[in-house]
Amino acid sequence: MNTVAKFLKAPYRAGAIRLSIGTLFVLVVASVILLPQFLAPENLSNLLAQSTVLVISALGQTFVILTGGLDVSVGSIISVTTTIMTLDMPEVVRVMLCIAVAIAFGLSNGYGVARLNVHPIIMTLATMGIGQGLALIILPIPGGKVPEWLSASVAGSVGPVPNSLLWLIVATFVAAWLLYRRPFGLYLFASGGNDFNARMNGVPVERTVIKAYILSALFACAAGMFLAGRLASGDPKGAPHSELNPLPQQRSGVFTWLAVSAASSAL
């Protein structure tokens, strides 16, 4: 087994761990050399807050990509979530409505891909358009007000640790637990590796694919709540490019594979 994988005490299911660590190290060293203010606390805090939405949505994309699919509707789910959080209704109802809408989008995507055999890009492009339209119907222009507790959970800190980092830690550990500590993780790798062999070995491939898209939507919902708290308002076009931004992260593995594998060793 690879030495880095032994050090992390993580299952060596993917060959990207060593590449992830090396890429991350090179990026950090280059930034420190070329940008003298890179390590300034204010800059690090700002970078962390800016990347949290992208990293959380990328974690959700991981489940879908492991099945061999692709979800480009995450940006519209993020936008819908920010607009729902500004509605004039009890705060608990807003949160539950965000989760319900995310599950509905994920279920639609998963059912279309797994049961109707629609290509993932075509299926998620369709729901992306629906989601963007729904966001514009709920809130035609940026504005509104989100619950104060949501803004405080994003902008505040616990001692020296910013809350945005806590959001990332929780999301990473949830993803790691699902991938490395539950049978669902094995089903994901099996379904994406060879769906025919997976079926022959009793893996519920269709159900696994549907669950993967639901999880992707739920992680996008969490990213949308973070964005709403950071903006302290709703924005129907707050994440217009989030559909494709998580993809380079999946290719490089800098955030997802390294973070999830490291977190799995702590579980």
Secondary structure as a PSIPRED ss2 file (coil, helix, strand):
# PSIPRED VFORMAT (PSIPRED V4.0)

   1 M C   1.000  0.000  0.000
   2 N C   1.000  0.000  0.000
   3 T H   0.000  1.000  0.000
   4 V H   0.000  1.000  0.000
   5 A H   0.000  1.000  0.000
   6 K H   0.000  1.000  0.000
   7 F H   0.000  1.000  0.000
   8 L H   0.000  1.000  0.000
   9 K C   1.000  0.000  0.000
  10 A C   1.000  0.000  0.000
  11 P C   1.000  0.000  0.000
  12 Y C   1.000  0.000  0.000
  13 R C   1.000  0.000  0.000
  14 A C   1.000  0.000  0.000
  15 G C   1.000  0.000  0.000
  16 A C   1.000  0.000  0.000
  17 I H   0.000  1.000  0.000
  18 R H   0.000  1.000  0.000
  19 L H   0.000  1.000  0.000
  20 S H   0.000  1.000  0.000
  21 I H   0.000  1.000  0.000
  22 G H   0.000  1.000  0.000
  23 T H   0.000  1.000  0.000
  24 L H   0.000  1.000  0.000
  25 F H   0.000  1.000  0.000
  26 V H   0.000  1.000  0.000
  27 L H   0.000  1.000  0.000
  28 V H   0.000  1.000  0.000
  29 V H   0.000  1.000  0.000
  30 A H   0.000  1.000  0.000
  31 S H   0.000  1.000  0.000
  32 V H   0.000  1.000  0.000
  33 I H   0.000  1.000  0.000
  34 L H   0.000  1.000  0.000
  35 L C   1.000  0.000  0.000
  36 P C   1.000  0.000  0.000
  37 Q C   1.000  0.000  0.000
  38 F C   1.000  0.000  0.000
  39 L C   1.000  0.000  0.000
  40 A C   1.000  0.000  0.000
  41 P H   0.000  1.000  0.000
  42 E H   0.000  1.000  0.000
  43 N H   0.000  1.000  0.000
  44 L H   0.000  1.000  0.000
  45 S H   0.000  1.000  0.000
  46 N H   0.000  1.000  0.000
  47 L H   0.000  1.000  0.000
  48 L H   0.000  1.000  0.000
  49 A H   0.000  1.000  0.000
  50 Q H   0.000  1.000  0.000
  51 S H   0.000  1.000  0.000
  52 T H   0.000  1.000  0.000
  53 V H   0.000  1.000  0.000
  54 L H   0.000  1.000  0.000
  55 V H   0.000  1.000  0.000
  56 I H   0.000  1.000  0.000
  57 S H   0.000  1.000  0.000
  58 A H   0.000  1.000  0.000
  59 L H   0.000  1.000  0.000
  60 G H   0.000  1.000  0.000
  61 Q H   0.000  1.000  0.000
  62 T H   0.000  1.000  0.000
  63 F H   0.000  1.000  0.000
  64 V H   0.000  1.000  0.000
  65 I H   0.000  1.000  0.000
  66 L H   0.000  1.000  0.000
  67 T C   1.000  0.000  0.000
  68 G C   1.000  0.000  0.000
  69 G C   1.000  0.000  0.000
  70 L C   1.000  0.000  0.000
  71 D C   1.000  0.000  0.000
  72 V C   1.000  0.000  0.000
  73 S C   1.000  0.000  0.000
  74 V H   0.000  1.000  0.000
  75 G H   0.000  1.000  0.000
  76 S H   0.000  1.000  0.000
  77 I H   0.000  1.000  0.000
  78 I H   0.000  1.000  0.000
  79 S H   0.000  1.000  0.000
  80 V H   0.000  1.000  0.000
  81 T H   0.000  1.000  0.000
  82 T H   0.000  1.000  0.000
  83 T H   0.000  1.000  0.000
  84 I H   0.000  1.000  0.000
  85 M C   1.000  0.000  0.000
  86 T C   1.000  0.000  0.000
  87 L C   1.000  0.000  0.000
  88 D C   1.000  0.000  0.000
  89 M C   1.000  0.000  0.000
  90 P C   1.000  0.000  0.000
  91 E H   0.000  1.000  0.000
  92 V H   0.000  1.000  0.000
  93 V H   0.000  1.000  0.000
  94 R H   0.000  1.000  0.000
  95 V H   0.000  1.000  0.000
  96 M H   0.000  1.000  0.000
  97 L H   0.000  1.000  0.000
  98 C H   0.000  1.000  0.000
  99 I H   0.000  1.000  0.000
 100 A H   0.000  1.000  0.000
 101 V H   0.000  1.000  0.000
 102 A H   0.000  1.000  0.000
 103 I H   0.000  1.000  0.000
 104 A H   0.000  1.000  0.000
 105 F H   0.000  1.000  0.000
 106 G H   0.000  1.000  0.000
 107 L H   0.000  1.000  0.000
 108 S H   0.000  1.000  0.000
 109 N H   0.000  1.000  0.000
 110 G H   0.000  1.000  0.000
 111 Y H   0.000  1.000  0.000
 112 G H   0.000  1.000  0.000
 113 V H   0.000  1.000  0.000
 114 A H   0.000  1.000  0.000
 115 R C   1.000  0.000  0.000
 116 L C   1.000  0.000  0.000
 117 N C   1.000  0.000  0.000
 118 V C   1.000  0.000  0.000
 119 H C   1.000  0.000  0.000
 120 P H   0.000  1.000  0.000
 121 I H   0.000  1.000  0.000
 122 I H   0.000  1.000  0.000
 123 M H   0.000  1.000  0.000
 124 T H   0.000  1.000  0.000
 125 L H   0.000  1.000  0.000
 126 A H   0.000  1.000  0.000
 127 T H   0.000  1.000  0.000
 128 M H   0.000  1.000  0.000
 129 G H   0.000  1.000  0.000
 130 I H   0.000  1.000  0.000
 131 G H   0.000  1.000  0.000
 132 Q H   0.000  1.000  0.000
 133 G H   0.000  1.000  0.000
 134 L H   0.000  1.000  0.000
 135 A H   0.000  1.000  0.000
 136 L H   0.000  1.000  0.000
 137 I H   0.000  1.000  0.000
 138 I H   0.000  1.000  0.000
 139 L C   1.000  0.000  0.000
 140 P C   1.000  0.000  0.000
 141 I C   1.000  0.000  0.000
 142 P C   1.000  0.000  0.000
 143 G E   0.000  0.000  1.000
 144 G C   1.000  0.000  0.000
 145 K C   1.000  0.000  0.000
 146 V C   1.000  0.000  0.000
 147 P C   1.000  0.000  0.000
 148 E H   0.000  1.000  0.000
 149 W H   0.000  1.000  0.000
 150 L H   0.000  1.000  0.000
 151 S H   0.000  1.000  0.000
 152 A H   0.000  1.000  0.000
 153 S H   0.000  1.000  0.000
 154 V H   0.000  1.000  0.000
 155 A H   0.000  1.000  0.000
 156 G C   1.000  0.000  0.000
 157 S E   0.000  0.000  1.000
 158 V E   0.000  0.000  1.000
 159 G C   1.000  0.000  0.000
 160 P C   1.000  0.000  0.000
 161 V E   0.000  0.000  1.000
 162 P E   0.000  0.000  1.000
 163 N H   0.000  1.000  0.000
 164 S H   0.000  1.000  0.000
 165 L H   0.000  1.000  0.000
 166 L H   0.000  1.000  0.000
 167 W H   0.000  1.000  0.000
 168 L H   0.000  1.000  0.000
 169 I H   0.000  1.000  0.000
 170 V H   0.000  1.000  0.000
 171 A H   0.000  1.000  0.000
 172 T H   0.000  1.000  0.000
 173 F H   0.000  1.000  0.000
 174 V H   0.000  1.000  0.000
 175 A H   0.000  1.000  0.000
 176 A H   0.000  1.000  0.000
 177 W H   0.000  1.000  0.000
 178 L H   0.000  1.000  0.000
 179 L H   0.000  1.000  0.000
 180 Y H   0.000  1.000  0.000
 181 R C   1.000  0.000  0.000
 182 R C   1.000  0.000  0.000
 183 P H   0.000  1.000  0.000
 184 F H   0.000  1.000  0.000
 185 G H   0.000  1.000  0.000
 186 L H   0.000  1.000  0.000
 187 Y H   0.000  1.000  0.000
 188 L H   0.000  1.000  0.000
 189 F H   0.000  1.000  0.000
 190 A H   0.000  1.000  0.000
 191 S H   0.000  1.000  0.000
 192 G H   0.000  1.000  0.000
 193 G H   0.000  1.000  0.000
 194 N C   1.000  0.000  0.000
 195 D H   0.000  1.000  0.000
 196 F H   0.000  1.000  0.000
 197 N H   0.000  1.000  0.000
 198 A H   0.000  1.000  0.000
 199 R H   0.000  1.000  0.000
 200 M H   0.000  1.000  0.000
 201 N C   1.000  0.000  0.000
 202 G C   1.000  0.000  0.000
 203 V C   1.000  0.000  0.000
 204 P C   1.000  0.000  0.000
 205 V H   0.000  1.000  0.000
 206 E H   0.000  1.000  0.000
 207 R H   0.000  1.000  0.000
 208 T H   0.000  1.000  0.000
 209 V H   0.000  1.000  0.000
 210 I H   0.000  1.000  0.000
 211 K H   0.000  1.000  0.000
 212 A H   0.000  1.000  0.000
 213 Y H   0.000  1.000  0.000
 214 I H   0.000  1.000  0.000
 215 L H   0.000  1.000  0.000
 216 S H   0.000  1.000  0.000
 217 A H   0.000  1.000  0.000
 218 L H   0.000  1.000  0.000
 219 F H   0.000  1.000  0.000
 220 A H   0.000  1.000  0.000
 221 C H   0.000  1.000  0.000
 222 A H   0.000  1.000  0.000
 223 A H   0.000  1.000  0.000
 224 G H   0.000  1.000  0.000
 225 M H   0.000  1.000  0.000
 226 F H   0.000  1.000  0.000
 227 L H   0.000  1.000  0.000
 228 A H   0.000  1.000  0.000
 229 G H   0.000  1.000  0.000
 230 R H   0.000  1.000  0.000
 231 L H   0.000  1.000  0.000
 232 A C   1.000  0.000  0.000
 233 S C   1.000  0.000  0.000
 234 G E   0.000  0.000  1.000
 235 D C   1.000  0.000  0.000
 236 P C   1.000  0.000  0.000
 237 K C   1.000  0.000  0.000
 238 G C   1.000  0.000  0.000
 239 A C   1.000  0.000  0.000
 240 P C   1.000  0.000  0.000
 241 H C   1.000  0.000  0.000
 242 S C   1.000  0.000  0.000
 243 E C   1.000  0.000  0.000
 244 L C   1.000  0.000  0.000
 245 N C   1.000  0.000  0.000
 246 P H   0.000  1.000  0.000
 247 L H   0.000  1.000  0.000
 248 P H   0.000  1.000  0.000
 249 Q H   0.000  1.000  0.000
 250 Q H   0.000  1.000  0.000
 251 R H   0.000  1.000  0.000
 252 S H   0.000  1.000  0.000
 253 G C   1.000  0.000  0.000
 254 V C   1.000  0.000  0.000
 255 F C   1.000  0.000  0.000
 256 T H   0.000  1.000  0.000
 257 W H   0.000  1.000  0.000
 258 L H   0.000  1.000  0.000
 259 A H   0.000  1.000  0.000
 260 V H   0.000  1.000  0.000
 261 S H   0.000  1.000  0.000
 262 A H   0.000  1.000  0.000
 263 A H   0.000  1.000  0.000
 264 S H   0.000  1.000  0.000
 265 S H   0.000  1.000  0.000
 266 A H   0.000  1.000  0.000
 267 L C   1.000  0.000  0.000
